[in-house]
Amino acid sequence: MLGNYTEALEIYREAYSDSKHPDILVGLLCAEFNCGNVNRGVQVFEELLTKEKEFDDWHRGELIRIKKKMIQDGIIKEEKFV
């Protein structure tokens, strides 16, 4: 939120090495995209989709928001992630 995406990316990558919790995956996904790492962001997005059983309402909302942005930016096609 403060625009320090490089530092956020380092912190989320470190956290990711300890935990694959959806909270961390959402943060890592946003950090990867904000740093221009589109391919890695898509990989994290796909991993996040596998954690759906662990989601709460916040995770579901973030997933919808991120998915819409990825479609809008032409990163993914909607049909691939139904």
C-alpha positions as CSV (number, residue, x, y, z in Angstrom):
1,M,0.0,0.0,0.0
2,L,3.0,2.3,0.5
3,G,4.4,1.6,-2.9
4,N,7.6,-0.1,-1.6
5,Y,7.0,-3.1,-3.8
6,T,10.5,-4.4,-3.8
7,E,10.7,-4.6,0.0
8,A,7.2,-6.1,0.1
9,L,8.3,-8.8,-2.4
10,E,11.3,-9.7,-0.3
11,I,9.2,-10.0,2.9
12,Y,6.5,-12.0,1.2
13,R,9.0,-14.4,-0.5
14,E,10.6,-15.0,2.9
15,A,7.2,-15.6,4.5
16,Y,6.3,-17.9,1.7
17,S,9.3,-20.1,2.4
18,D,7.8,-20.6,5.9
19,S,4.1,-20.9,5.1
20,K,1.8,-21.3,2.1
21,H,-1.2,-19.8,3.9
22,P,-3.6,-18.0,1.7
23,D,-2.9,-14.7,3.4
24,I,0.7,-14.9,2.4
25,L,-0.1,-16.1,-1.1
26,V,-2.4,-13.1,-1.7
27,G,0.3,-10.7,-0.5
28,L,3.0,-12.5,-2.6
29,L,0.7,-12.5,-5.6
30,C,0.2,-8.7,-5.4
31,A,3.9,-8.1,-4.8
32,E,4.9,-10.2,-7.8
33,F,2.5,-8.3,-10.1
34,N,3.5,-4.9,-8.7
35,C,7.1,-5.7,-9.4
36,G,6.3,-6.7,-12.9
37,N,6.8,-10.5,-12.4
38,V,3.8,-11.5,-14.4
39,N,4.7,-15.2,-14.9
40,R,5.6,-15.7,-11.3
41,G,2.4,-13.9,-10.3
42,V,0.3,-16.3,-12.4
43,Q,2.1,-19.3,-10.8
44,V,1.2,-17.9,-7.3
45,F,-2.4,-17.3,-8.5
46,E,-2.6,-20.9,-9.6
47,E,-1.3,-22.1,-6.2
48,L,-3.7,-19.8,-4.4
49,L,-6.6,-21.5,-6.2
50,T,-5.5,-24.8,-4.7
51,K,-6.0,-23.4,-1.2
52,E,-9.7,-22.7,-1.7
53,K,-10.7,-24.9,1.2
54,E,-8.8,-22.6,3.5
55,F,-10.4,-19.4,2.3
56,D,-12.5,-17.1,4.3
57,D,-14.7,-14.3,2.8
58,W,-11.7,-11.9,2.6
59,H,-9.7,-14.5,0.5
60,R,-12.7,-15.0,-1.8
61,G,-13.1,-11.3,-2.3
62,E,-9.4,-10.8,-3.0
63,L,-9.3,-13.7,-5.4
64,I,-12.3,-12.2,-7.3
65,R,-10.7,-8.7,-7.4
66,I,-7.3,-10.1,-8.5
67,K,-8.8,-12.3,-11.1
68,K,-10.8,-9.4,-12.6
69,K,-7.7,-7.3,-12.8
70,M,-5.7,-10.1,-14.4
71,I,-8.4,-10.5,-17.0
72,Q,-8.7,-6.7,-17.6
73,D,-4.9,-6.5,-18.1
74,G,-4.9,-9.5,-20.5
75,I,-2.8,-11.6,-18.2
76,I,-5.3,-14.5,-18.2
77,K,-8.4,-15.5,-20.0
78,E,-11.5,-16.0,-17.8
79,E,-12.2,-19.4,-19.2
80,K,-8.9,-20.8,-17.9
81,F,-9.8,-20.0,-14.2
82,V,-13.5,-20.8,-13.7
